[in-house]
Amino acid sequence: MIVAGALQKRVKAYGGWRIALYVAAALGAGFVFLQEREANDIEDQFTPINGPAKLERAFVVETFPQSEEFSQLRLTSDGTYASLIITDLHGENILTVPAFNDIIELDRQVKKITTGNTFENLCAKTKGRCMSNAILDIINYNATEILKPD
């Protein structure tokens, strides 16, 4: 009762803004944990909890463990594997020498990016070498090769 009386005197003396401030501070502290509660996993959002696809994936992961050799065809989940898809912004044919020169230059720039690690350290590897782009391998990283039919 004494505490309630003291609180009542403070509210009368300083107005209701103090209570509003305390309530706002208490509720605002909860926003610190908001990001942890966000659902960012697409699989969890759009597939049934005990759906057959999850059971099948678990069977595949258990039966066929990943090896050191990377194969994008053997991925059982998206993981941390990334691809870069390039399109022509002007809606024209991307199979041109200037477009392929840009693609080769972009490939070179991506491989030069360092963030404490190099591309060589982070790339998906097969037989100890980074996976390469099949199309750029076919043209031997030479844009003029795109025009030469064999």
N, C-alpha and C positions, 0 to 999 in steps of 0.2 A: 504494500500500500504506500509505503514511503517513496519507493521508486516511481510509482505512477504519479504521485503528487509532485515530485521533482520534475518529471517529464512534462507534466501539465503546466507547471510554472514556466519552464523553458519555452514551450510552444506559445504560451501567451506573450512572453517577453520578446521573442525573436520572430514570431510569425510561422506560418506553415512552410515557408520556403526551405527551412532546414530539414524538415521531414522529407520533403520532396527530393532534396539533395541526397540524403542518406539512402532513400529508396532507389534513386537513379544510380547511385554508386554501387549499391548491392546488385541491382539487376545488370548494370553495365559490366560488372566483373564476369558475368557469365559469357559475354561475347568472346572472351579469351579462349574459351573451349569450343566455340562454334565451328571452327575449321576442322577440328578432330571429328565432329559429328557428321560432316558432309559425306554423302555417299558418292564416291568417284569411280567405283569399279563398275564398268558397264555390264560385265557378266552378272554381278550380283543384282543389278537393277532390272535386267531384262530376261533373266532365265529363272525357271522354277528352282526352289531351294534343293529339292531332291530329284531334279529332272534327270532323264536318261542320258542326256549329253554329258552331264558332270560325272555320272557313274562310268560312262564309256571312256571319258578322258582319264579318270583315275585308273582304269584298267590298262589303258595304253601306256601311261606314265610308269606304272608298276611293272608291266610286262616288257616294255622296250625302253630301258633307261637311256638318257642322253649320253652320247659319247663326246670325246674331245673334238671330233670333226663336225663342223657346223653344216647343217643343211636346213634351209628355210622350209623345205617340204616336210621336215620331221618336227617342226615346232608344234608343241601341244597347247601353247598359249602365246599371246602377243609378246610377253616378256619385255625385254629392253631392246629388242631388235627394231631397227628403224630403216625406212626406205625413203628415198627422195623421188617424187614424181614430177616430171617437168613437162609443161605444155606450152604451146606457142600462145602468147597473149593476144595476138592479132587474129587468131582463128585461121592462120595459114598453115601450110604444110611444114611440119617440123623436120622433115627429111631433106634439109637443105644444108649446104656447106656453112653459111653463117650461123644457122641454128646449132649445128654440131660443134662449131668452134666455140660457141657460148657454153654448150654442155660440157665440152672437154675442159674449158677454163673453170667452170663451176665445180667439176669433179676435182680439179687440181686444188681449188681454194678450200673445198671441204676437207680434203686430205691434209691440208696445212694447218687446220684449226687445232689449237692446243689450249687446254684448260687444266693444266697440271698433268695431263696425260696427252699423248699424241694419238692420232688416228690409228697408227700402227699398233699401239698398246691396247686399244679398245675394240678394234675391228673383229668381226666374226671371221674365224680362220678355218681353213680346210687344208690339211697336210702342212700345217705350220705357216701358211701364207694367207694374207687377207683375201676375202672373197672379192672378186673383181666384177665389173659390170660386163655382162656377156656381149652387149651391143658394142661397147667401146673396145672390147677385145677383138670382135669381128672386124672392125674397121681399123684395128691397130692404133687406136688413139690418133688417127689422122682423118680429119673431116673430109678431105677430098676423096677418100676411099668410098664414101657413101654413094657417089655418082657412078662408080665402076661396076657394072654387072659382069659376073663371070659366067 
